Amino acid sequence: MNMKLIVILVSAILAFFILACCDLINNFAMGNGSFFSQLTDISANELYLPSFIFVVFMFSGITVAGMSTKCEVAERRASKKDRDLLILHSATSISASSLDGETFLHDVLNELISYLGANYGFIHMIRHDLGKAVMVADAEAPIQMKRSIGNISLDHPLASGILQDRDSSQKTGTAPVITTGPELHPEIDSGNFIAFPMIARNQAIGFFMFSVKQDCQLNEEDLCVLESVGKLSGITVENIGLLEKTTKAYDELKSLDQMKDEFVSNVTHELKTPLISIKGYSEIMYEGMLGELNEKQLHGLKVIVSNSERLYTLIESLLHMNAFQFKKQHVFSPLCLTDVLENAILSLSFKTGEKRMLLDKIYGKNMRFVFGNTEILKQLFAYLLDNAIKFSPESGKVKISVFEEGEYMHVEISDNGVGIPENHLPRIFERFYQVDGSMSRSYGGNGLGLYLSKNIVEVHRGRIWIESTEGVGTTAHILLPAYVEKNDNVENVLMGNVI
């Protein structure tokens, strides 16, 4: 035998033995078993050396090359897992950022084509009302193929197979994936197809279908990935559909609400004009300015004046509510709070006299002005005084105090009425909220007074809160910023924002 060949063989055997011993020692140290048990990787169907290098000997022009190493096989496995994680991450990212169903489906379809190495793909949504699966997205598909399977009957082997496999998969827990050959459409050389369902609320709402190469094979991990993408896609499509329906319903309700507000505004304006005449003349007649009246006539006019006042208050409340909703502009200027309060008290003089109420007014001297709108502040105090009078007993007492508190003017309106239960206090400023419907009906009211009061105070950048003890009485607190003199005496304010 040639001496050089003998030397090469001996060197190769010696090198193999040394590497094997090193790896054996390492495996025992790491608890990975013996060298010989790892020599063959059955799952990969490959023979490899458990070392991390190629063994290459070159001598006198002869090369001996080692086999693929364990590290390379591990790298291939890691690469496959990375691809699985990447497609799941991509699908999740697309799902999280998608608000349009069509865009989402196209993006997911393209990701899956890349993952499977497919020629082209489709997405069909199941329409039970039509008895069909309707194609809603495709990528790189031939025109002839799109025409052929654009709409598939639910009785078609592919669609029915998806639905049937979905039912069986719920019992077995396996991913329902169908693979088909050219028999899918004999008139077209379609090749192999892979199809799997899109799941939402445990129901198949559609399916993916891909044209793949003849040698494409799916293992269990691939099936799990496709099933996860199918479920994620189904949930996303369902959520996007719900969002679109909710948005549409919201827009319709918003439009109807605006129409309602405009209608209420128009009607209240139309009612206010004749009511002012009725209210004005009835008050003049009641005061005897148009002639002396007997007792029965006075009683009748008293009812007219009282109810016209209630109607006027209701109309004013509705008008103010609409003004705030439509962001009406209000002209602000420096004003004296006590003057505004006196005007509000005067507007309620009939109610005050009717219940023989005692008004206790405590005003400080040389008080600072506030910067506001006279009309809506008068309405604010009228709402609060009306509540105090309304819920106080006959010959009750209402206390009105105005004083400075730091950079604010503090107004307190107190009564000795029925009070408000503590559990109702957090909600009393809600629109149309009434503490007790039956009680409110006996006292009158529409649930707008405190709601509008809060809006008016907020426009003036102030604060309002209510303190009340049931059976003892209620105190309304209003803090309004004191006026700070500026160069401009008058400013336009839109819902509390100076413009």
C-alpha positions in Angstrom: 0.0 0.0 0.0 1.2 3.5 -0.8 2.9 5.0 2.2 1.2 8.4 1.7 -2.3 6.9 1.6 -1.5 5.0 4.9 -0.4 8.2 6.5 -3.5 10.0 5.4 -5.9 7.3 6.7 -4.1 7.0 10.0 -4.2 10.8 10.4 -7.9 10.9 9.6 -8.7 8.2 12.1 -6.6 9.8 14.8 -8.2 13.2 14.2 -11.7 11.7 14.3 -10.8 9.9 17.6 -9.5 13.0 19.2 -12.6 15.1 18.2 -14.9 12.3 19.4 -13.2 12.1 22.7 -13.3 15.9 23.2 -17.0 16.0 22.3 -17.7 12.9 24.5 -16.1 14.6 27.5 -18.1 17.8 26.7 -21.4 15.9 26.4 -20.9 14.1 29.7 -20.1 17.4 31.4 -23.2 19.0 29.9 -25.4 16.0 30.6 -26.2 15.5 26.9 -25.5 11.7 26.6 -22.8 9.8 24.7 -21.1 10.7 21.5 -22.4 7.6 19.7 -26.0 8.3 20.7 -25.7 11.6 19.0 -23.9 10.4 15.9 -27.1 10.0 14.0 -29.9 12.6 14.1 -33.0 10.5 13.3 -35.4 13.4 13.2 -33.3 15.2 10.6 -32.5 11.9 8.7 -28.9 13.1 8.5 -25.6 11.6 9.6 -23.3 14.2 11.1 -20.3 14.7 13.4 -21.2 16.2 16.8 -18.2 18.5 16.4 -18.5 22.2 15.4 -16.0 22.2 12.5 -15.3 20.5 9.2 -12.5 18.0 9.3 -10.4 18.6 6.2 -7.1 16.9 5.5 -5.0 17.9 2.6 -1.9 16.0 1.8 -0.2 15.5 -1.5 -3.2 16.8 -3.5 -5.8 14.4 -1.8 -8.7 16.1 0.2 -10.8 14.4 2.9 -13.9 16.5 3.8 -16.0 16.2 6.9 -19.8 15.8 6.9 -22.4 18.5 7.8 -22.1 19.3 11.5 -24.6 19.3 14.3 -24.3 23.1 14.5 -25.5 23.4 10.9 -28.6 21.3 11.5 -29.4 23.3 14.7 -29.0 26.5 12.7 -31.5 25.2 10.1 -34.0 24.4 12.8 -33.5 27.8 14.4 -34.0 29.4 11.1 -37.3 27.6 10.6 -38.5 28.7 14.1 -37.4 32.2 13.3 -39.5 32.1 10.1 -42.5 30.8 12.1 -42.1 33.5 14.7 -41.7 36.2 12.0 -44.9 35.4 10.2 -46.8 35.4 13.5 -45.2 38.7 14.5 -46.0 40.2 11.1 -49.6 39.0 11.2 -50.0 40.4 14.8 -48.5 43.7 13.8 -50.7 44.1 10.7 -53.7 43.1 12.8 -52.9 45.7 15.5 -52.5 48.6 13.0 -55.3 47.8 10.6 -58.6 49.7 10.5 -59.5 48.7 6.9 -60.5 45.1 6.3 -59.5 45.0 2.6 -56.0 46.4 3.3 -55.5 44.0 6.2 -56.4 40.9 4.1 -54.1 41.9 1.3 -51.2 42.5 3.7 -51.7 39.1 5.5 -52.1 37.3 2.1 -48.7 38.7 0.9 -47.0 37.7 4.1 -48.3 34.1 3.8 -47.3 33.8 0.2 -43.8 34.7 1.2 -43.9 32.2 4.2 -45.2 29.3 2.1 -43.2 30.2 -1.0 -46.5 30.0 -2.9 -47.1 31.0 -6.5 -50.2 33.0 -5.6 -53.1 33.1 -3.2 -56.7 34.0 -2.5 -58.9 34.8 0.4 -62.6 33.9 0.3 -65.3 35.0 2.8 -68.2 32.7 3.5 -71.6 34.1 2.7 -74.3 31.8 4.0 -77.0 34.2 2.8 -75.7 33.7 -0.8 -74.7 30.0 -0.3 -71.2 31.0 -1.6 -67.7 31.7 -0.7 -66.9 35.1 -2.3 -63.3 36.0 -3.2 -62.4 39.3 -1.4 -58.6 39.4 -1.9 -56.0 37.9 -4.3 -52.3 38.2 -4.9 -50.5 37.5 -8.2 -53.2 35.1 -9.3 -53.7 34.5 -13.1 -56.8 36.1 -14.5 -58.2 32.7 -15.7 -57.8 31.3 -12.2 -59.6 34.3 -10.6 -62.5 33.9 -13.0 -62.7 30.2 -12.2 -62.8 30.4 -8.4 -64.0 34.0 -7.8 -67.2 32.7 -6.2 -67.3 29.1 -4.9 -70.5 27.4 -4.0 -70.5 26.2 -0.4 -71.2 22.7 -1.9 -67.9 22.8 -3.7 -65.5 20.1 -2.4 -63.0 22.8 -1.3 -65.5 25.0 0.7 -67.4 22.0 2.1 -64.1 20.3 3.0 -63.0 23.4 4.9 -66.2 23.5 6.9 -66.3 19.8 7.6 -62.7 19.7 8.6 -63.3 22.7 10.9 -66.1 20.7 12.6 -63.8 17.7 13.1 -60.9 19.9 14.2 -62.9 21.2 17.1 -63.0 17.7 18.5 -59.4 16.6 17.6 -57.6 19.9 18.2 -55.7 19.6 14.9 -55.4 22.4 12.4 -57.9 22.0 9.5 -55.7 22.3 6.5 -56.7 20.9 3.1 -54.2 20.0 0.4 -55.5 19.4 -3.1 -54.0 18.4 -6.5 -54.8 19.3 -10.1 -58.3 17.7 -9.7 -59.5 20.9 -8.0 -60.1 22.5 -11.4 -59.5 19.9 -14.2 -59.9 22.6 -16.8 -56.9 24.5 -15.4 -53.5 23.1 -14.7 -53.8 24.4 -11.1 -51.1 22.3 -9.5 -51.2 21.8 -5.7 -53.3 23.9 -3.4 -53.2 24.5 0.4 -56.3 25.9 2.1 -57.1 26.6 5.7 -60.0 28.5 7.4 -60.3 31.9 8.9 -61.9 31.5 12.4 -63.9 34.0 14.4 -66.0 33.1 17.5 -65.2 29.4 16.9 -66.8 29.6 13.4 -65.3 29.5 10.0 -66.0 32.9 8.3 -63.7 32.4 5.4 -60.6 30.6 4.2 -57.1 31.2 2.7 -56.1 29.3 -0.5 -52.6 29.1 -2.0 -51.1 27.6 -5.1 -47.8 25.9 -4.0 -45.1 23.9 -5.5 -45.4 20.1 -6.0 -42.7 19.4 -3.4 -44.3 21.7 -0.7 -44.8 19.8 2.5 -46.2 20.9 5.8 -45.1 19.6 9.2 -47.0 19.9 12.5 -45.4 23.2 13.3 -46.4 24.7 9.9 -50.0 23.6 10.6 -50.0 25.3 14.0 -48.6 28.5 12.5 -51.3 28.5 9.7 -54.1 27.8 12.3 -52.8 30.7 14.5 -52.8 33.1 11.5 -56.3 31.9 10.5 -57.6 32.6 14.0 -55.9 36.0 14.3 -57.1 37.0 10.9 -60.7 36.0 11.7 -60.8 37.9 14.9 -59.3 41.0 13.2 -61.8 40.9 10.3 -64.6 40.5 12.8 -63.4 43.4 14.9 -62.9 45.7 11.9 -66.4 44.9 10.8 -67.8 45.7 14.3 -65.8 48.9 14.3 -67.2 49.9 10.9 -70.8 49.1 12.0 -70.3 51.1 15.3 -68.8 54.0 13.4 -71.7 54.1 11.0 -74.3 53.8 13.8 -72.5 56.6 15.7 -72.5 58.9 12.6 -76.2 58.2 12.1 -77.0 58.9 15.8 -74.9 62.0 15.7 -76.7 63.3 12.6 -80.1 62.5 14.2 -79.1 64.2 17.5 -78.1 67.3 15.6 -81.4 67.3 13.7 -83.2 66.9 17.0 -81.3 69.8 18.6 -82.0 72.0 15.6 -85.7 71.1 15.7 -85.9 71.8 19.4 -84.1 75.1 18.9 -86.5 76.2 16.2 -89.6 75.1 18.1 -88.6 76.8 21.3 -87.9 80.0 19.5 -91.3 79.8 17.9 -92.9 79.1 21.3 -91.0 81.9 23.1 -92.4 84.7 21.0 -96.1 84.3 21.8 -95.3 83.2 25.3 -93.7 86.5 26.1 -96.9 88.3 25.2 -99.1 85.9 27.2 -96.8 86.1 30.2 -96.4 89.9 30.0 -100.1 90.7 29.7 -101.2 88.2 32.3 -98.7 89.8 34.8 -100.0 93.3 34.0 -103.6 92.1 34.4 -102.8 90.3 37.7 -101.2 93.5 39.1 -104.4 95.4 38.3 -102.8 97.8 35.8 -105.6 97.1 33.2 -108.4 97.4 35.7 -109.6 96.1 39.0 -110.4 92.3 39.1 -112.5 90.3 41.5 -111.2 87.4 43.5 -112.1 84.7 41.0 -110.4 86.6 38.2 -107.3 87.1 40.3 -107.2 83.4 41.1 -107.5 82.5 37.4 -104.8 85.0 36.4 -102.5 83.7 39.1 -102.7 80.2 37.6 -101.9 81.7 34.1 -99.0 83.7 35.4 -97.6 80.7 37.4 -97.8 78.3 34.5 -96.5 80.7 31.9 -93.5 81.3 34.1 -92.9 77.5 34.3 -93.2 77.3 30.5 -90.9 80.3 30.0 -88.3 78.7 32.3 -88.5 75.4 30.3 -88.1 77.2 27.0 -85.1 79.3 28.3 -83.4 76.1 29.6 -83.8 74.4 26.2 -82.5 77.5 24.4 -79.5 77.7 26.7 -78.8 74.0 26.3 -78.7 74.3 22.5 -76.6 77.5 22.7 -73.9 75.5 24.7 -74.1 72.5 22.3 -73.7 74.7 19.2 -70.9 76.7 20.9 -72.6 80.0 20.7 -70.4 83.1 21.3 -70.9 85.2 24.4 -69.6 88.7 24.9 -67.9 89.1 28.3 -67.3 92.3 30.2 -66.5 93.4 33.8 -69.7 93.3 35.9 -70.9 93.4 39.5 -72.2 90.1 40.8 -74.7 91.7 43.2 -76.4 93.6 40.3 -76.8 90.3 38.4 -78.1 88.6 41.5 -80.7 91.3 42.1 -81.9 90.9 38.5 -82.3 87.2 39.0 -84.2 87.7 42.3 -86.5 90.2 40.6 -87.3 87.7 37.8 -88.5 85.2 40.4 -90.4 87.7 42.5 -93.8 86.1 41.6 -92.6 82.7 42.9 -91.1 84.2 46.0 -94.3 86.0 46.9 -96.4 83.0 46.1 -94.6 80.9 48.7 -94.0 83.8 51.0 -90.3 83.2 51.0 -87.8 85.1 53.2 -84.6 86.1 51.3 -81.6 86.9 53.5 -79.0 88.7 51.4 -75.5 89.2 52.7 -73.3 91.2 50.3 -69.8 92.5 51.1 -68.8 96.1 50.5 -66.6 97.3 47.7 -66.4 93.9 46.1 -64.3 93.2 43.0 -66.0 92.7 39.7 -66.0 89.5 37.7 -65.4 89.1 34.0 -68.5 87.5 32.5 -71.7 87.6 30.5 -74.7 89.3 32.3 -77.4 87.3 30.5 -76.0 83.8 31.2 -74.9 84.6 34.8 -78.4 85.9 35.5 -79.7 82.6 34.2 -77.2 80.7 36.4 -78.5 82.4 39.6 -82.1 82.1 38.4 -81.6 78.3 38.1 -80.1 78.0 41.6 -82.6 80.4 43.2 -85.5 78.6 41.5 -84.3 75.3 43.0 -83.9 76.8 46.4 -87.4 78.2 46.3 -89.0 75.1 44.8 -87.7 72.7 47.3 -88.2 74.9 50.4 -91.3 74.8 52.5 -93.9 77.5 52.6 -92.5 80.6 54.3 -89.1 79.1 54.1 -85.8 81.0 54.1 -83.2 81.3 51.3 -79.8 82.8 52.2 -77.7 84.5 49.5 -74.1 85.4 50.3 -71.4 87.1 48.2 -67.8 87.5 49.4 -64.2 87.6 48.2 -62.1 84.5 48.6 -58.5 85.0 47.4 -58.6 85.6 43.6 -62.2 84.5 43.4 -65.7 85.8 44.2 -67.6 83.2 46.2 -71.4 83.0 45.9 -73.5 80.8 48.3 -77.2 80.1 47.9 -78.6 78.1 50.8 -82.1 76.8 51.6 -83.8 74.9 54.4 -85.6 72.5 52.0 -85.8 68.7 51.6 -82.1 68.3 50.8 -80.5 65.8 48.4 -79.6 62.2 49.4 -75.8 61.7 49.5 -75.8 58.9 46.9 -77.3 61.2 44.3 -74.8 64.1 44.7 -72.2 62.7 42.2 -74.8 62.8 39.4 -76.8 65.9 40.0 -74.9 67.9 37.2 -75.8 65.3 34.5 -78.1 66.5 31.8 -81.8 65.6 32.5 -80.8 63.8 35.8 -83.4 64.1 38.5 -83.0 62.8 42.0 -86.5 61.3 42.1 -88.8 61.3 39.2 -92.0 61.2 41.3 -90.7 64.0 43.6 -89.6 66.1 40.6 -93.0 65.8 39.1 -94.6 67.1 42.2 -92.1 70.0 42.4 -91.8 70.5 38.7 -88.5 70.7 36.7 -86.8 69.2 33.7 -83.4 68.1 35.0 -81.6 70.8 33.1 -81.0 73.5 35.7 -77.9 72.2 37.4 -76.5 70.8 34.1 -76.7 74.3 32.6 -75.4 75.9 35.8 -72.2 73.8 35.6 -71.8 74.7 31.9 -72.2 78.4 32.6 -69.7 78.3 35.5 -67.1 76.4 33.4 -67.5 79.0 30.6 -66.5 81.6 33.2 -63.6 79.3 34.3 -65.0 78.9 37.7 -66.1 76.1 40.0 -69.5 74.9 41.3 -70.4 72.3 43.8 -73.3 71.3 46.0 -73.4 70.5 49.7 -76.6 69.0 51.0 -78.0 67.1 54.0 -81.3 65.2 53.5 -84.1 66.8 55.5 -81.9 69.8 56.5 -81.2 71.8 53.3 -78.8 72.5 50.4 -76.1 75.0 49.7 -74.8 75.8 46.2 -71.3 77.2 46.0 -70.0 79.1 43.0 -66.5 80.4 42.6 -65.9 82.9 39.8 -62.5 84.5 39.1 -62.3 88.1 40.1 -61.7 90.6 37.3 -58.1 91.6 36.6 -58.0 94.9 34.7 -56.6 94.7 31.2 -56.2 97.1 28.2 -59.3 95.6 26.5 -62.5 96.1 28.3 -64.5 93.7 26.2 -63.5 90.3 24.9 -65.3 87.6 23.0 -65.3 84.3 24.7 -66.3 81.0 23.0 -67.2 78.3 25.5 -64.6 79.6 27.9 -61.8 80.0 25.4 -60.8 83.7 24.8 -60.5 84.4 21.1 
